[in-house]
Amino acid sequence: MKVAVLGATGLVGREMLSVLEQRNFPVEELIPLASAKSAGKKLLFKGRECTVREVEKTAFDGVDLALFSAGSAASENWAPVAAEKGTIVVDNSSAWRMAQDVPLIVPEVNGHELSKQKGIIANPNCATIQALVALFPLHREAELESFNAVTFQSVSGTGIRALEELREGALALLSGGSFEPKVYPRPIAFNAIPQIGSFDSEGISQEEWKMVNESRKILGLPDLSVSCTTVRVPVFRGHSEAITAVFRTSLSPERAREILRNAPGVNLVDDAVSGRFPTALEAAGSDAVHVGRIRRDTGSSRGLALWVVADNLRKGAALNAVQIAEALLSSGQLK
């Protein structure tokens, strides 16, 4: 089929190309799209050189599937244009996530909602995806009542310039110099910044509201109690989350491990005796959501604590988008 990738030169866009190729998605013709400043760049796909085109109305002519990762403004502008031409759009920005008639999809959790798509499908926030891949199998067993998440999010979630800022800042500080940040409000090297996105009048950040609102929509639980603190940390790739979940019925750590050991998309790395647990460094480049440190919550008799790690560029973005496309293909919604 004819597949377009908008934002093809960015971190997530390049990862989308890689995932499409690795999973052998049936791409007959690839259309890499970007803004005018990136038009003309060359990208490799399946061993062939492709020229990046500037996005405009005719770019979506005859396109069956478009994967978007170019930011909310571009998605708000171009997703309706593509959909009107009969293209199914899977959008990685926050532009359409909370729109009532747009499915917000994690295939392992609510893939059945794809039958409701009307041309635009939203890819959830990276931190939300990995949390729900881990929590949903436990929810089916014991009914999730609430959860609290503290996230430790890598700089790759901000983009290429953030990777450079971490690298340059670390080198400057290690050599005894100083460094003036441009991407983040504070230096990120050897630091932790408890702000991702702007704060509202209550001091709650945009990223924290994403975890709350997206989790409720994906799980179909509008009254689910969710609290979150999001932190940017000096890690190049891979998000980590400390989650405490409370269930309506008691769920032992042993039973939780048994469930997660067989859950789709989950890799259980949990042995407290030997000290086995996942970290972002090991998760980078992998497709799974890695779960470890499962234990009883010391603050609730019906609670569990767990540690959840995933590659934010893959399962947190590109892979989830391609899995949505694969589900559309298998259900006959993509020909």
N, C-alpha and C positions, 0 to 999 in steps of 0.2 A: 504494500500500500504506500501511498504518498504521505510522508510524515514531515511536519515542520517543527522546528525547535526555536522558540523565540527566547532570546537571551543566550544564544548558543556559545558566546565567547566568555561567559561568566563561569564561576566555579561550579554552580549547580548545572548550568547548561552543558558544560563539558562533561560533567558526570552523567548527565542524561544520555549523551551520545555514547559514552562508554558502556552504560548499562544496557542500552538498546542493542549494542553490538555483542556484548557478553552473553546476553540472554537470547540471542538470535531472533529478535523480534522481526517479523516479516516486513522490512522496509525495502520497497522497490526503488523509491526515490526519496532522498533526504533534502529538505530545504532548511538550511541554517539561516536564522534571521536575527537581526540585532538593530541597534540604533545606527544612525548615519555615520557616526565616528568609528564604528567597528566594521562597517560594510567594506568588503574587499579583502578582509583577512581570510587566510586559508586554514581549514581544519581537516583532519584526517578522520574518515569513517570507513571502516571495513577495508582499510588499505588504499582507499581512494581519496584524492584531495578534493575538498568541496569549498566553494567560495561563499562567504557570508554575504547575504543580501540585506539591504535596508528594508525594514518592515513597512509595507504599504498595502492598500486594499487588495490589489491583484495577487499579492504573495500567497493568499490562501485559496486561490482558484484551484479546484480539483484536489485539495488537501483533505485526506480522510481524518487524520489525527494531528493535533497540535499540542505540544508540551510547552507550557509557558513558564519562564523563570526570569522575568525582566522587571519585577517590581509591580506594586499595586497600580500606579498611574498607567503604565503600559497595558496592564491587564484590563483595567476598566475601559480603556480606549479600544483595544483590539480584540478582546474576547467576543464581544457581541458581533463585531464585523465578521470574524471567522465563523461563528455559530450560524449567522444568517446565510453563509455560503454552504452550509451543510457539514462543516468541520466540527468534530467533537474536540473540545478544548479541555485539557487537564491543567489547571492553573495552580502554580506553587506559591503565589502571593497571598496576602490576606484579603484581597479585594472582594472575593465572593464567598468567603467561608461562612459568614453568618447570614447570607441571603436565604430567604425562606425556601425558594424554589431551586436552590443549588445544593446537590448532595455534597456532604463533606465526608470523605471516604478514607478509612483504613481497611484494606481488603480483608484482613484477618478478623476484623471486628464487625463491620457493617457493610460488607460488599453487596448484600442484597439490595441496598438502597440505590445502587446504580441503575436499577430499572426505572427510577424516577427522573433520570437525567434528561434535560432538554437542550443539550448542546454544550453546557458548561459544567464541569465537575471541579470541585475545590480539593486541593491537597492540603491536609492540615499542617499546623506548625510542627517543626521538627521535635520539639520537646514533648508535645502532646502525643505524637505518634508513638514514640517509644514507651511512654507511660501507659498508654491504653493497650498496646500489644501485650504488655506484662500483666496488666490488671484485669483485662476482659475475661480470660479463662477462669480467674479466681472469682470474678463477679458472677459468672454463670453457675458456679458451685455454691457460693455463700451469700450472694446479693450484696453488692457494694453499697455502703451507706455514706461514706465520706472518705476523702483522702487528702493528705497534705504532701506537697512536693517541694523540695529545695533542689534547684537545678544548678549544675556547674557546667556552663556552656562554653564551647570552644570558640575561638575567634573566627574560624572558617564560616561560622554562621553569619558573619557580617560581610564577608567578601574578601577579594584578593588584597585590597589595600590594608585590611586588618591583619592579614598574615604578615605582610611586610612591616607593619607597625610593631608587631610583637617581636619579630626577628631583629629589626633595627634597634628597638628599645632595649632588648636584652643585651645586644652587643655593646651598646653605648654604656649601659650601667656596669657591665662586666669589665669594661676598660676604664672605669672611673669617671666617665663623662656624664653629661646630662642629656635628657631627651624630652622634647616637647610633643605631646600627643596631638594628632589631628583627627583620628577616627573616633577615639573614645574620649570621654570627659576627663579621665585620669589616665596615667600610665598603666598599661596592662601587663607589662613585663614584671614578673615577681610580685604580682598584685592580684586582688580579687575585687571586682566592681559589682556591687549589688544593684545594678541598674541596667535593664535591657529595654530600650524604648523610653518614651517620655513618661513622666509621672502625671497622674490626674490630681484632682484637688484633695483626694484622700491619701496621696502618696503611693498609690498602687500603679505599677508600671504596665505598659501595653502588653508586654510579654506575659506578665502574670495574669492579666485578664484573658489572654488567649487560652491559657491552660484551663481556666475556669469555664469559659463559654464554649470552647470547642469540645471539651470533654462531655459536657452536658448534651450537646447536640449529637455527637457521634454515638454516645451510649443510649440516647433517647431518654435521658433522665434529667428533665429540666430543673428539678429541685435538688439535684445532687450537691452535697456540701463539698466544696473544693477550696483549698487555700494553697497559696504558692508564693515562694520567694525565688526569683531568678537572679543568677549571678554569672557574670562573665569572668572566665578564668584564663590564665596564660597557657592554654593547651591549643595546639594547632588544629587538631581534628578529633571529633568525638565528644558527645555530650554525656554527662553522668548525672544521675538523679537519686536523691535519697527520698524514698517514698514511705509514708506511713498510711496504711489503709485500714479502715474499720468496716466490718461486715455485719450484716444482720444476724447471721448465725456464726457460731465459732468455727474457725478454720485453723487447724494446727499447722506449724511450719512443715511437718513431715508430709501432710496431705497437700500443702501448697507446692512443695517440691515435686511431688508425684504428678500433679496437674501440669505444672510448667515444663516438666521433662518431656511431655508429649504435646505441648501447645505449638500451634503453627507459628513460625517466625521467631521462636524463642530458643536461645541456647542457655541451658542451665549450667552455671559455673559456681557451685556452692558446696564448700566443704570447710566448715569452721575449724575443724581439728587440724587440717593441713594448711589452712590459710588460703584456700583457693577462692578467688572472687575475681570478677572482671574489672578491667580498667580501660580508660579511653585509648591508651596507647595500643593495647592489644585488639581493641574493637575496630580501630581505623582500617578501612578497606574491606570490612566484612559486611555481610547482608543482614545478619541476625540482630535481634535485640537480646543482649546478654544480661542475665539476671543472677544475682548472688546475694549473700549475706541475709538470707531469709530467716527471720527470727520473730519471736513474739514481741509485740509492742509493750514496753514497760509501763505505758500510760493507759492502756485499755485492754480489758479482758477479751474483747472481740477484734483486736487489732493485730496486724502484722507489719513489720518493717522490712523493707527490701531495697536493694541497690540495683539500679537499672542503667545500663550503658549501651550506646549505639553510635554508629557513624552517622553524624547528622547530614552529611552530603549524600549518603546512600539511602538507608531506610528512612532517614528523616526528611528526604526530599526526592532525589532522582529515582531511587528504586521504588518507593511507594507510588510515584507517578506512573512508572512503567508497569508495575503490578496492576494498577487500575486499568491501564490500556489492555493488558493481558486478559483481565476479567471481562472487559467489554468485548474482546475478540472471542473468548470462549462462550459468551452468552449470545453471540450473534449480533450484537449492537454495532460492531465494527466488521465490515465485510473485507 
